[in-house]
Amino acid sequence: MKYMLLINDDPSAWSRMSEEQVNAVMSEYFAFSAAIREEGIFVAGDALKGPEEAHTVRVRDGQRVVKDGPFAETKELVGGYYVVDCDTLDQAIDAAARIPSARFGAVEVRPVAQM
């Protein structure tokens, strides 16, 4: 089954890191990506640009309404994602726990609906 691992980061956690710390975490991300590729569970994954480049689109009364920024004001923002193809939920949760941001943010594990 495919699972989306939504990486929710607190931008202030990153801003408190030194350049050396950011580089170390990014190295961990590259290692994690390589590991899940080697394990054969990687499907897709990318980092996302910041919320200042986001747009939220709604249609109300037949009219398109576009708003700058993310949908909700929250402390944590989706900063990236992985899609993995795992045999079990436990395997997906194990992968999520190995994502570096799980230590200072959160990773939501959500099954991908088969349509």
Backbone as XML, in Angstrom:
<?xml version="1.0"?>
<chain id="A" units="angstrom">
  <residue number="1" name="MET">
    <atom name="N" x="0.842" y="-1.168" z="0.000"/>
    <atom name="CA" x="0.000" y="0.000" z="0.000"/>
    <atom name="C" x="0.892" y="1.237" z="0.000"/>
  </residue>
  <residue number="2" name="LYS">
    <atom name="N" x="0.432" y="2.254" z="-0.697"/>
    <atom name="CA" x="1.173" y="3.507" z="-0.721"/>
    <atom name="C" x="0.735" y="4.380" z="0.449"/>
  </residue>
  <residue number="3" name="TYR">
    <atom name="N" x="1.728" y="5.054" z="1.034"/>
    <atom name="CA" x="1.497" y="5.979" z="2.136"/>
    <atom name="C" x="2.187" y="7.300" z="1.812"/>
  </residue>
  <residue number="4" name="MET">
    <atom name="N" x="1.532" y="8.398" z="2.148"/>
    <atom name="CA" x="2.170" y="9.703" z="2.044"/>
    <atom name="C" x="2.676" y="10.065" z="3.429"/>
  </residue>
  <residue number="5" name="LEU">
    <atom name="N" x="3.936" y="10.447" z="3.481"/>
    <atom name="CA" x="4.553" y="10.890" z="4.717"/>
    <atom name="C" x="4.691" y="12.407" z="4.607"/>
  </residue>
  <residue number="6" name="LEU">
    <atom name="N" x="3.813" y="13.127" z="5.279"/>
    <atom name="CA" x="3.778" y="14.590" z="5.207"/>
    <atom name="C" x="4.658" y="15.159" z="6.313"/>
  </residue>
  <residue number="7" name="ILE">
    <atom name="N" x="5.684" y="15.874" z="5.920"/>
    <atom name="CA" x="6.658" y="16.411" z="6.864"/>
    <atom name="C" x="6.197" y="17.788" z="7.319"/>
  </residue>
  <residue number="8" name="ASN">
    <atom name="N" x="5.859" y="17.895" z="8.588"/>
    <atom name="CA" x="5.390" y="19.151" z="9.179"/>
    <atom name="C" x="6.501" y="19.727" z="10.043"/>
  </residue>
  <residue number="9" name="ASP">
    <atom name="N" x="7.043" y="20.846" z="9.610"/>
    <atom name="CA" x="8.135" y="21.491" z="10.325"/>
    <atom name="C" x="7.691" y="22.796" z="10.950"/>
  </residue>
  <residue number="10" name="ASP">
    <atom name="N" x="8.316" y="23.131" z="12.041"/>
    <atom name="CA" x="8.178" y="24.441" z="12.646"/>
    <atom name="C" x="9.315" y="25.281" z="12.067"/>
  </residue>
  <residue number="11" name="PRO">
    <atom name="N" x="9.004" y="26.268" z="11.219"/>
    <atom name="CA" x="10.063" y="27.066" z="10.599"/>
    <atom name="C" x="11.014" y="27.686" z="11.613"/>
  </residue>
  <residue number="12" name="SER">
    <atom name="N" x="10.525" y="27.988" z="12.819"/>
    <atom name="CA" x="11.413" y="28.590" z="13.818"/>
    <atom name="C" x="12.488" y="27.603" z="14.282"/>
  </residue>
  <residue number="13" name="ALA">
    <atom name="N" x="12.207" y="26.301" z="14.214"/>
    <atom name="CA" x="13.234" y="25.312" z="14.581"/>
    <atom name="C" x="14.400" y="25.390" z="13.607"/>
  </residue>
  <residue number="14" name="TRP">
    <atom name="N" x="14.098" y="25.531" z="12.330"/>
    <atom name="CA" x="15.161" y="25.651" z="11.329"/>
    <atom name="C" x="15.907" y="26.965" z="11.492"/>
  </residue>
  <residue number="15" name="SER">
    <atom name="N" x="15.189" y="28.034" z="11.798"/>
    <atom name="CA" x="15.845" y="29.347" z="11.899"/>
    <atom name="C" x="16.774" y="29.424" z="13.108"/>
  </residue>
  <residue number="16" name="ARG">
    <atom name="N" x="16.564" y="28.575" z="14.108"/>
    <atom name="CA" x="17.444" y="28.556" z="15.286"/>
    <atom name="C" x="18.710" y="27.744" z="15.050"/>
  </residue>
  <residue number="17" name="MET">
    <atom name="N" x="18.744" y="26.987" z="13.937"/>
    <atom name="CA" x="19.921" y="26.147" z="13.650"/>
    <atom name="C" x="21.016" y="26.963" z="12.978"/>
  </residue>
  <residue number="18" name="SER">
    <atom name="N" x="22.248" y="26.585" z="13.301"/>
    <atom name="CA" x="23.386" y="27.178" z="12.608"/>
    <atom name="C" x="23.456" y="26.576" z="11.204"/>
  </residue>
  <residue number="19" name="GLU">
    <atom name="N" x="24.221" y="27.197" z="10.345"/>
    <atom name="CA" x="24.389" y="26.662" z="8.991"/>
    <atom name="C" x="24.953" y="25.241" z="9.043"/>
  </residue>
  <residue number="20" name="GLU">
    <atom name="N" x="25.855" y="25.015" z="9.973"/>
    <atom name="CA" x="26.439" y="23.673" z="10.136"/>
    <atom name="C" x="25.372" y="22.655" z="10.526"/>
  </residue>
  <residue number="21" name="GLN">
    <atom name="N" x="24.471" y="23.037" z="11.436"/>
    <atom name="CA" x="23.393" y="22.134" z="11.855"/>
    <atom name="C" x="22.425" y="21.856" z="10.709"/>
  </residue>
  <residue number="22" name="VAL">
    <atom name="N" x="22.065" y="22.906" z="9.953"/>
    <atom name="CA" x="21.180" y="22.718" z="8.799"/>
    <atom name="C" x="21.818" y="21.759" z="7.809"/>
  </residue>
  <residue number="23" name="ASN">
    <atom name="N" x="23.092" y="21.946" z="7.528"/>
    <atom name="CA" x="23.792" y="21.052" z="6.592"/>
    <atom name="C" x="23.817" y="19.622" z="7.102"/>
  </residue>
  <residue number="24" name="ALA">
    <atom name="N" x="23.981" y="19.442" z="8.415"/>
    <atom name="CA" x="23.979" y="18.090" z="8.994"/>
    <atom name="C" x="22.612" y="17.430" z="8.834"/>
  </residue>
  <residue number="25" name="VAL">
    <atom name="N" x="21.533" y="18.180" z="9.092"/>
    <atom name="CA" x="20.185" y="17.622" z="8.939"/>
    <atom name="C" x="19.928" y="17.292" z="7.474"/>
  </residue>
  <residue number="26" name="MET">
    <atom name="N" x="20.345" y="18.178" z="6.570"/>
    <atom name="CA" x="20.146" y="17.905" z="5.146"/>
    <atom name="C" x="20.918" y="16.661" z="4.714"/>
  </residue>
  <residue number="27" name="SER">
    <atom name="N" x="22.091" y="16.449" z="5.262"/>
    <atom name="CA" x="22.841" y="15.220" z="4.971"/>
    <atom name="C" x="22.066" y="13.995" z="5.436"/>
  </residue>
  <residue number="28" name="GLU">
    <atom name="N" x="21.394" y="14.124" z="6.588"/>
    <atom name="CA" x="20.556" y="13.028" z="7.080"/>
    <atom name="C" x="19.395" y="12.765" z="6.116"/>
  </residue>
  <residue number="29" name="TYR">
    <atom name="N" x="18.811" y="13.836" z="5.584"/>
    <atom name="CA" x="17.732" y="13.677" z="4.603"/>
    <atom name="C" x="18.227" y="12.934" z="3.366"/>
  </residue>
  <residue number="30" name="PHE">
    <atom name="N" x="19.395" y="13.309" z="2.858"/>
    <atom name="CA" x="19.940" y="12.636" z="1.674"/>
    <atom name="C" x="20.195" y="11.165" z="1.973"/>
  </residue>
  <residue number="31" name="ALA">
    <atom name="N" x="20.700" y="10.866" z="3.177"/>
    <atom name="CA" x="20.944" y="9.476" z="3.559"/>
    <atom name="C" x="19.635" y="8.701" z="3.688"/>
  </residue>
  <residue number="32" name="PHE">
    <atom name="N" x="18.611" y="9.333" z="4.280"/>
    <atom name="CA" x="17.305" y="8.689" z="4.403"/>
    <atom name="C" x="16.727" y="8.385" z="3.024"/>
  </residue>
  <residue number="33" name="SER">
    <atom name="N" x="16.789" y="9.364" z="2.120"/>
    <atom name="CA" x="16.270" y="9.159" z="0.763"/>
    <atom name="C" x="16.978" y="8.005" z="0.075"/>
  </residue>
  <residue number="34" name="ALA">
    <atom name="N" x="18.290" y="7.943" z="0.218"/>
    <atom name="CA" x="19.064" y="6.842" z="-0.382"/>
    <atom name="C" x="18.664" y="5.511" z="0.244"/>
  </residue>
  <residue number="35" name="ALA">
    <atom name="N" x="18.450" y="5.501" z="1.556"/>
    <atom name="CA" x="18.099" y="4.255" z="2.249"/>
    <atom name="C" x="16.752" y="3.712" z="1.788"/>
  </residue>
  <residue number="36" name="ILE">
    <atom name="N" x="15.741" y="4.574" z="1.680"/>
    <atom name="CA" x="14.435" y="4.045" z="1.277"/>
    <atom name="C" x="14.418" y="3.672" z="-0.206"/>
  </residue>
  <residue number="37" name="ARG">
    <atom name="N" x="15.278" y="4.292" z="-0.996"/>
    <atom name="CA" x="15.421" y="3.834" z="-2.383"/>
    <atom name="C" x="16.021" y="2.428" z="-2.407"/>
  </residue>
  <residue number="38" name="GLU">
    <atom name="N" x="17.060" y="2.247" z="-1.597"/>
    <atom name="CA" x="17.715" y="0.936" z="-1.522"/>
    <atom name="C" x="16.767" y="-0.132" z="-0.981"/>
  </residue>
  <residue number="39" name="GLU">
    <atom name="N" x="15.899" y="0.247" z="-0.053"/>
    <atom name="CA" x="14.918" y="-0.689" z="0.504"/>
    <atom name="C" x="13.797" y="-1.003" z="-0.488"/>
  </residue>
  <residue number="40" name="GLY">
    <atom name="N" x="13.698" y="-0.209" z="-1.551"/>
    <atom name="CA" x="12.678" y="-0.448" z="-2.565"/>
    <atom name="C" x="11.305" y="0.088" z="-2.220"/>
  </residue>
  <residue number="41" name="ILE">
    <atom name="N" x="11.209" y="0.994" z="-1.229"/>
    <atom name="CA" x="9.892" y="1.515" z="-0.864"/>
    <atom name="C" x="9.667" y="2.944" z="-1.356"/>
  </residue>
  <residue number="42" name="PHE">
    <atom name="N" x="10.693" y="3.612" z="-1.856"/>
    <atom name="CA" x="10.562" y="4.989" z="-2.332"/>
    <atom name="C" x="9.702" y="5.036" z="-3.584"/>
  </residue>
  <residue number="43" name="VAL">
    <atom name="N" x="8.715" y="5.929" z="-3.599"/>
    <atom name="CA" x="7.899" y="6.185" z="-4.784"/>
    <atom name="C" x="8.164" y="7.602" z="-5.285"/>
  </residue>
  <residue number="44" name="ALA">
    <atom name="N" x="8.110" y="8.572" z="-4.366"/>
    <atom name="CA" x="8.315" y="9.973" z="-4.730"/>
    <atom name="C" x="8.632" y="10.762" z="-3.477"/>
  </residue>
  <residue number="45" name="GLY">
    <atom name="N" x="9.134" y="11.956" z="-3.676"/>
    <atom name="CA" x="9.384" y="12.834" z="-2.542"/>
    <atom name="C" x="10.043" y="14.118" z="-2.985"/>
  </residue>
  <residue number="46" name="ASP">
    <atom name="N" x="9.690" y="15.191" z="-2.314"/>
    <atom name="CA" x="10.270" y="16.495" z="-2.611"/>
    <atom name="C" x="10.107" y="17.404" z="-1.410"/>
  </residue>
  <residue number="47" name="ALA">
    <atom name="N" x="10.988" y="18.394" z="-1.350"/>
    <atom name="CA" x="10.807" y="19.499" z="-0.413"/>
    <atom name="C" x="9.875" y="20.496" z="-1.083"/>
  </residue>
  <residue number="48" name="LEU">
    <atom name="N" x="9.203" y="21.278" z="-0.284"/>
    <atom name="CA" x="8.318" y="22.308" z="-0.805"/>
    <atom name="C" x="8.890" y="23.679" z="-0.463"/>
  </residue>
  <residue number="49" name="LYS">
    <atom name="N" x="8.644" y="24.637" z="-1.327"/>
    <atom name="CA" x="9.042" y="26.008" z="-1.020"/>
    <atom name="C" x="8.182" y="26.511" z="0.125"/>
  </residue>
  <residue number="50" name="GLY">
    <atom name="N" x="8.585" y="27.620" z="0.702"/>
    <atom name="CA" x="7.926" y="28.151" z="1.893"/>
    <atom name="C" x="6.518" y="28.645" z="1.657"/>
  </residue>
  <residue number="51" name="PRO">
    <atom name="N" x="5.785" y="28.857" z="2.739"/>
    <atom name="CA" x="4.395" y="29.291" z="2.643"/>
    <atom name="C" x="4.244" y="30.661" z="1.991"/>
  </residue>
  <residue number="52" name="GLU">
    <atom name="N" x="5.300" y="31.448" z="1.981"/>
    <atom name="CA" x="5.219" y="32.758" z="1.334"/>
    <atom name="C" x="5.024" y="32.634" z="-0.172"/>
  </residue>
  <residue number="53" name="GLU">
    <atom name="N" x="5.258" y="31.442" z="-0.723"/>
    <atom name="CA" x="5.040" y="31.211" z="-2.156"/>
    <atom name="C" x="3.790" y="30.383" z="-2.431"/>
  </residue>
  <residue number="54" name="ALA">
    <atom name="N" x="3.037" y="30.077" z="-1.368"/>
    <atom name="CA" x="1.826" y="29.254" z="-1.507"/>
    <atom name="C" x="0.623" y="30.099" z="-1.901"/>
  </residue>
  <residue number="55" name="HIS">
    <atom name="N" x="-0.337" y="29.443" z="-2.496"/>
    <atom name="CA" x="-1.623" y="30.054" z="-2.823"/>
    <atom name="C" x="-2.713" y="29.060" z="-2.458"/>
  </residue>
  <residue number="56" name="THR">
    <atom name="N" x="-3.790" y="29.566" z="-1.893"/>
    <atom name="CA" x="-4.932" y="28.736" z="-1.560"/>
    <atom name="C" x="-6.074" y="29.114" z="-2.503"/>
  </residue>
  <residue number="57" name="VAL">
    <atom name="N" x="-6.665" y="28.092" z="-3.128"/>
    <atom name="CA" x="-7.720" y="28.321" z="-4.123"/>
    <atom name="C" x="-9.025" y="27.732" z="-3.595"/>
  </residue>
  <residue number="58" name="ARG">
    <atom name="N" x="-10.063" y="28.535" z="-3.676"/>
    <atom name="CA" x="-11.414" y="28.091" z="-3.333"/>
    <atom name="C" x="-12.346" y="28.555" z="-4.448"/>
  </residue>
  <residue number="59" name="VAL">
    <atom name="N" x="-13.455" y="27.870" z="-4.607"/>
    <atom name="CA" x="-14.500" y="28.328" z="-5.512"/>
    <atom name="C" x="-15.747" y="28.504" z="-4.661"/>
  </residue>
  <residue number="60" name="ARG">
    <atom name="N" x="-16.249" y="29.733" z="-4.644"/>
    <atom name="CA" x="-17.445" y="30.065" z="-3.864"/>
    <atom name="C" x="-18.442" y="30.757" z="-4.793"/>
  </residue>
  <residue number="61" name="ASP">
    <atom name="N" x="-19.657" y="30.239" z="-4.809"/>
    <atom name="CA" x="-20.710" y="30.792" z="-5.673"/>
    <atom name="C" x="-20.234" y="30.898" z="-7.120"/>
  </residue>
  <residue number="62" name="GLY">
    <atom name="N" x="-19.490" y="29.877" z="-7.561"/>
    <atom name="CA" x="-19.013" y="29.833" z="-8.938"/>
    <atom name="C" x="-17.839" y="30.746" z="-9.230"/>
  </residue>
  <residue number="63" name="GLN">
    <atom name="N" x="-17.355" y="31.448" z="-8.230"/>
    <atom name="CA" x="-16.233" y="32.374" z="-8.425"/>
    <atom name="C" x="-14.967" y="31.811" z="-7.795"/>
  </residue>
  <residue number="64" name="ARG">
    <atom name="N" x="-13.888" y="31.902" z="-8.539"/>
    <atom name="CA" x="-12.590" y="31.449" z="-8.041"/>
    <atom name="C" x="-12.028" y="32.529" z="-7.111"/>
  </residue>
  <residue number="65" name="VAL">
    <atom name="N" x="-11.617" y="32.090" z="-5.932"/>
    <atom name="CA" x="-10.999" y="32.984" z="-4.965"/>
    <atom name="C" x="-9.602" y="32.449" z="-4.678"/>
  </residue>
  <residue number="66" name="VAL">
    <atom name="N" x="-8.600" y="33.265" z="-4.949"/>
    <atom name="CA" x="-7.213" y="32.867" z="-4.718"/>
    <atom name="C" x="-6.648" y="33.745" z="-3.613"/>
  </residue>
  <residue number="67" name="LYS">
    <atom name="N" x="-6.064" y="33.095" z="-2.625"/>
    <atom name="CA" x="-5.505" y="33.804" z="-1.490"/>
    <atom name="C" x="-4.036" y="33.443" z="-1.379"/>
  </residue>
  <residue number="68" name="ASP">
    <atom name="N" x="-3.195" y="34.422" z="-1.120"/>
    <atom name="CA" x="-1.782" y="34.134" z="-0.903"/>
    <atom name="C" x="-1.622" y="33.396" z="0.411"/>
  </residue>
  <residue number="69" name="GLY">
    <atom name="N" x="-0.689" y="32.454" z="0.413"/>
    <atom name="CA" x="-0.350" y="31.760" z="1.639"/>
    <atom name="C" x="-1.076" y="30.447" z="1.811"/>
  </residue>
  <residue number="70" name="PRO">
    <atom name="N" x="-0.726" y="29.755" z="2.903"/>
    <atom name="CA" x="-1.341" y="28.442" z="3.177"/>
    <atom name="C" x="-2.767" y="28.592" z="3.676"/>
  </residue>
  <residue number="71" name="PHE">
    <atom name="N" x="-3.459" y="27.460" z="3.728"/>
    <atom name="CA" x="-4.867" y="27.419" z="4.114"/>
    <atom name="C" x="-5.098" y="27.898" z="5.540"/>
  </residue>
  <residue number="72" name="ALA">
    <atom name="N" x="-4.244" y="27.464" z="6.457"/>
    <atom name="CA" x="-4.486" y="27.760" z="7.871"/>
    <atom name="C" x="-3.233" y="28.348" z="8.511"/>
  </residue>
  <residue number="73" name="GLU">
    <atom name="N" x="-3.455" y="29.152" z="9.510"/>
    <atom name="CA" x="-2.340" y="29.669" z="10.296"/>
    <atom name="C" x="-2.010" y="28.618" z="11.353"/>
  </residue>
  <residue number="74" name="THR">
    <atom name="N" x="-0.861" y="28.006" z="11.218"/>
    <atom name="CA" x="-0.448" y="26.999" z="12.176"/>
    <atom name="C" x="1.023" y="27.197" z="12.486"/>
  </residue>
  <residue number="75" name="LYS">
    <atom name="N" x="1.455" y="26.612" z="13.582"/>
    <atom name="CA" x="2.857" y="26.692" z="13.962"/>
    <atom name="C" x="3.703" y="25.839" z="13.027"/>
  </residue>
  <residue number="76" name="GLU">
    <atom name="N" x="3.189" y="24.671" z="12.677"/>
    <atom name="CA" x="3.915" y="23.767" z="11.795"/>
    <atom name="C" x="3.326" y="23.832" z="10.396"/>
  </residue>
  <residue number="77" name="LEU">
    <atom name="N" x="4.193" y="23.785" z="9.400"/>
    <atom name="CA" x="3.785" y="23.849" z="8.006"/>
    <atom name="C" x="4.332" y="22.646" z="7.255"/>
  </residue>
  <residue number="78" name="VAL">
    <atom name="N" x="3.601" y="22.192" z="6.240"/>
    <atom name="CA" x="4.087" y="21.090" z="5.420"/>
    <atom name="C" x="5.301" y="21.599" z="4.651"/>
  </residue>
  <residue number="79" name="GLY">
    <atom name="N" x="6.438" y="20.978" z="4.914"/>
    <atom name="CA" x="7.686" y="21.399" z="4.278"/>
    <atom name="C" x="8.149" y="20.452" z="3.196"/>
  </residue>
  <residue number="80" name="GLY">
    <atom name="N" x="7.520" y="19.283" z="3.125"/>
    <atom name="CA" x="7.901" y="18.307" z="2.118"/>
    <atom name="C" x="7.119" y="17.025" z="2.326"/>
  </residue>
  <residue number="81" name="TYR">
    <atom name="N" x="7.436" y="16.058" z="1.503"/>
    <atom name="CA" x="6.705" y="14.796" z="1.581"/>
    <atom name="C" x="7.518" y="13.677" z="0.951"/>
  </residue>
  <residue number="82" name="TYR">
    <atom name="N" x="7.178" y="12.483" z="1.327"/>
    <atom name="CA" x="7.617" y="11.265" z="0.649"/>
    <atom name="C" x="6.365" y="10.447" z="0.378"/>
  </residue>
  <residue number="83" name="VAL">
    <atom name="N" x="6.370" y="9.710" z="-0.696"/>
    <atom name="CA" x="5.380" y="8.660" z="-0.926"/>
    <atom name="C" x="6.166" y="7.365" z="-0.915"/>
  </residue>
  <residue number="84" name="VAL">
    <atom name="N" x="5.736" y="6.440" z="-0.071"/>
    <atom name="CA" x="6.403" y="5.147" z="0.037"/>
    <atom name="C" x="5.394" y="4.048" z="-0.246"/>
  </residue>
  <residue number="85" name="ASP">
    <atom name="N" x="5.877" y="2.929" z="-0.708"/>
    <atom name="CA" x="5.031" y="1.767" z="-0.974"/>
    <atom name="C" x="5.477" y="0.676" z="-0.013"/>
  </residue>
  <residue number="86" name="CYS">
    <atom name="N" x="4.686" y="0.457" z="1.032"/>
    <atom name="CA" x="5.066" y="-0.436" z="2.117"/>
    <atom name="C" x="4.092" y="-1.605" z="2.226"/>
  </residue>
  <residue number="87" name="ASP">
    <atom name="N" x="4.590" y="-2.687" z="2.775"/>
    <atom name="CA" x="3.754" y="-3.865" z="2.973"/>
    <atom name="C" x="2.775" y="-3.681" z="4.129"/>
  </residue>
  <residue number="88" name="THR">
    <atom name="N" x="3.190" y="-2.885" z="5.127"/>
    <atom name="CA" x="2.353" y="-2.702" z="6.308"/>
    <atom name="C" x="2.399" y="-1.249" z="6.774"/>
  </residue>
  <residue number="89" name="LEU">
    <atom name="N" x="1.407" y="-0.880" z="7.571"/>
    <atom name="CA" x="1.403" y="0.435" z="8.199"/>
    <atom name="C" x="2.628" y="0.585" z="9.100"/>
  </residue>
  <residue number="90" name="ASP">
    <atom name="N" x="2.977" y="-0.459" z="9.824"/>
    <atom name="CA" x="4.149" y="-0.399" z="10.706"/>
    <atom name="C" x="5.420" y="-0.060" z="9.929"/>
  </residue>
  <residue number="91" name="GLN">
    <atom name="N" x="5.559" y="-0.611" z="8.737"/>
    <atom name="CA" x="6.725" y="-0.314" z="7.912"/>
    <atom name="C" x="6.723" y="1.166" z="7.516"/>
  </residue>
  <residue number="92" name="ALA">
    <atom name="N" x="5.563" y="1.710" z="7.192"/>
    <atom name="CA" x="5.455" y="3.131" z="6.839"/>
    <atom name="C" x="5.757" y="4.012" z="8.052"/>
  </residue>
  <residue number="93" name="ILE">
    <atom name="N" x="5.256" y="3.623" z="9.214"/>
    <atom name="CA" x="5.527" y="4.379" z="10.433"/>
    <atom name="C" x="7.011" y="4.336" z="10.769"/>
  </residue>
  <residue number="94" name="ASP">
    <atom name="N" x="7.643" y="3.197" z="10.578"/>
    <atom name="CA" x="9.084" y="3.086" z="10.800"/>
    <atom name="C" x="9.844" y="4.041" z="9.877"/>
  </residue>
  <residue number="95" name="ALA">
    <atom name="N" x="9.437" y="4.100" z="8.614"/>
    <atom name="CA" x="10.083" y="5.021" z="7.679"/>
    <atom name="C" x="9.877" y="6.460" z="8.137"/>
  </residue>
  <residue number="96" name="ALA">
    <atom name="N" x="8.662" y="6.800" z="8.556"/>
    <atom name="CA" x="8.372" y="8.168" z="9.009"/>
    <atom name="C" x="9.225" y="8.548" z="10.210"/>
  </residue>
  <residue number="97" name="ALA">
    <atom name="N" x="9.431" y="7.612" z="11.105"/>
    <atom name="CA" x="10.225" y="7.881" z="12.310"/>
    <atom name="C" x="11.684" y="8.154" z="11.985"/>
  </residue>
  <residue number="98" name="ARG">
    <atom name="N" x="12.143" y="7.691" z="10.833"/>
    <atom name="CA" x="13.543" y="7.910" z="10.432"/>
    <atom name="C" x="13.747" y="9.233" z="9.695"/>
  </residue>
  <residue number="99" name="ILE">
    <atom name="N" x="12.657" y="9.942" z="9.384"/>
    <atom name="CA" x="12.781" y="11.245" z="8.727"/>
    <atom name="C" x="13.344" y="12.228" z="9.749"/>
  </residue>
  <residue number="100" name="PRO">
    <atom name="N" x="14.407" y="12.939" z="9.409"/>
    <atom name="CA" x="15.053" y="13.826" z="10.386"/>
    <atom name="C" x="14.106" y="14.806" z="11.074"/>
  </residue>
  <residue number="101" name="SER">
    <atom name="N" x="13.154" y="15.371" z="10.368"/>
    <atom name="CA" x="12.250" y="16.349" z="10.980"/>
    <atom name="C" x="11.330" y="15.753" z="12.034"/>
  </residue>
  <residue number="102" name="ALA">
    <atom name="N" x="11.233" y="14.442" z="12.114"/>
    <atom name="CA" x="10.410" y="13.825" z="13.156"/>
    <atom name="C" x="10.946" y="14.181" z="14.545"/>
  </residue>
  <residue number="103" name="ARG">
    <atom name="N" x="12.238" y="14.552" z="14.632"/>
    <atom name="CA" x="12.847" y="14.897" z="15.920"/>
    <atom name="C" x="12.439" y="16.290" z="16.401"/>
  </residue>
  <residue number="104" name="PHE">
    <atom name="N" x="12.083" y="17.200" z="15.499"/>
    <atom name="CA" x="11.751" y="18.561" z="15.932"/>
    <atom name="C" x="10.471" y="19.082" z="15.298"/>
  </residue>
  <residue number="105" name="GLY">
    <atom name="N" x="9.792" y="18.255" z="14.534"/>
    <atom name="CA" x="8.505" y="18.590" z="13.934"/>
    <atom name="C" x="7.603" y="17.387" z="14.096"/>
  </residue>
  <residue number="106" name="ALA">
    <atom name="N" x="6.905" y="17.047" z="13.038"/>
    <atom name="CA" x="6.037" y="15.874" z="13.055"/>
    <atom name="C" x="5.929" y="15.342" z="11.632"/>
  </residue>
  <residue number="107" name="VAL">
    <atom name="N" x="5.678" y="14.050" z="11.514"/>
    <atom name="CA" x="5.463" y="13.435" z="10.211"/>
    <atom name="C" x="4.119" y="12.717" z="10.259"/>
  </residue>
  <residue number="108" name="GLU">
    <atom name="N" x="3.209" y="13.156" z="9.420"/>
    <atom name="CA" x="1.895" y="12.523" z="9.328"/>
    <atom name="C" x="1.975" y="11.389" z="8.318"/>
  </residue>
  <residue number="109" name="VAL">
    <atom name="N" x="1.490" y="10.220" z="8.701"/>
    <atom name="CA" x="1.460" y="9.045" z="7.831"/>
    <atom name="C" x="0.013" y="8.857" z="7.394"/>
  </residue>
  <residue number="110" name="ARG">
    <atom name="N" x="-0.215" y="8.930" z="6.085"/>
    <atom name="CA" x="-1.585" y="8.824" z="5.601"/>
    <atom name="C" x="-1.631" y="7.874" z="4.410"/>
  </residue>
  <residue number="111" name="PRO">
    <atom name="N" x="-2.487" y="6.827" z="4.467"/>
    <atom name="CA" x="-2.616" y="5.934" z="3.323"/>
    <atom name="C" x="-3.128" y="6.695" z="2.105"/>
  </residue>
  <residue number="112" name="VAL">
    <atom name="N" x="-2.600" y="6.333" z="0.948"/>
    <atom name="CA" x="-3.069" y="6.915" z="-0.307"/>
    <atom name="C" x="-4.286" y="6.115" z="-0.753"/>
  </residue>
  <residue number="113" name="ALA">
    <atom name="N" x="-5.388" y="6.775" z="-1.016"/>
    <atom name="CA" x="-6.618" y="6.105" z="-1.445"/>
    <atom name="C" x="-6.417" y="5.512" z="-2.828"/>
  </residue>
  <residue number="114" name="GLN">
    <atom name="N" x="-6.850" y="4.293" z="-2.994"/>
    <atom name="CA" x="-6.787" y="3.624" z="-4.287"/>
    <atom name="C" x="-8.092" y="3.895" z="-5.022"/>
  </residue>
  <residue number="115" name="MET">
    <atom name="N" x="-8.042" y="4.711" z="-6.045"/>
    <atom name="CA" x="-9.260" y="5.092" z="-6.764"/>
    <atom name="C" x="-9.371" y="4.316" z="-8.055"/>
  </residue>
</chain>
